[in-house]
């Protein structure tokens, strides 16, 4: 766990250098209170946060577990989330549909997964699990409005792609943008959930270059990146998308079947699948997203795409997920809004 400050904004790196299932948080030090942005750093950081001024509010950028699982450590704080994600965190079925688990597992396996959670088989407060976050009372913050958060002006910029509702907190007075899961890693962008969108991911990522910021902070891996390094690293990060798509296209041209294309390492190395069964579900969803994208650009891909879905028992109706945003709750504002 490491710390760095930009005025009242304290960057708290999570356990294991913020590698999933941990993530970086921002702690905003106000005159009489603190506020937290994202809550997945780990127990050491949670204990540190408890020793600071009273924590009144927690702001979650999106519903992914590595960003939210610690909220149970702060039962007296009001939790805020974006307009798309509140309903997800009240319903495990919605979570499974949004994250793609429903598409790859089907109804019966999802029921078993939910039973395990409800029977407290995932109940360690010091480890990430959905059981710790369900049915927490949450308010909804607005996008692109100048929120007063512990006395600081913060805009939650809507940046869909990694998820449909993800917000990037921007501190204009300190010229800092929290780019969250635009993590600039060598693995590349994550869009392997049902509510992800490859093209929106690219669009949102490139729009961050238009934000008047001197420093960009990631939730994982890179951490704090100055502007003079950010653009080059971001473009390399985005380029991984084309590399993955080329891997898929080349494999199909070589005659690789829909059954075997999951072993072409478009996303993960083969040995990763042996160590982590979840990675195969992610691989399948990621390839399906690319094949769907290719079929929209060229109808000749449609047959291969459909055969891929059938071969891997992916439920077509749940491959994509879109919901309607809920209206925001009242929140103190500071000045005129800013947007991407």
ABEGO torsion letter per residue (X at the ends): XBBBBBEABBBBBBBGGGBOABBBBBBBBBAABBBBBEBAAEAAAAAAAAABBBBABBBBABABAAAAAAAAABAABBBBBBAAAAAAAABAAAAAAAAGAAAAAEAAAAAAAAAAAAAGABABAABBBAAAABGBBBBBBBBGBBBBBGGBBBBBBBBBGABAABBBBBBAAAGBBBAEABAGBAAEBBAABAABBAAAAAAAAAAAAABBBABBBBABGAEBBBAAAAAAAAAAAAAAAAAAAAAAAAAAAAGBBAAAAAAAGAABBAAAAAABAAAAAAAAAAAAAAAAAAAAABAAAAAAAAAAAAAAGBBAAAABBBBBBBBBBBBBBABBBBBX
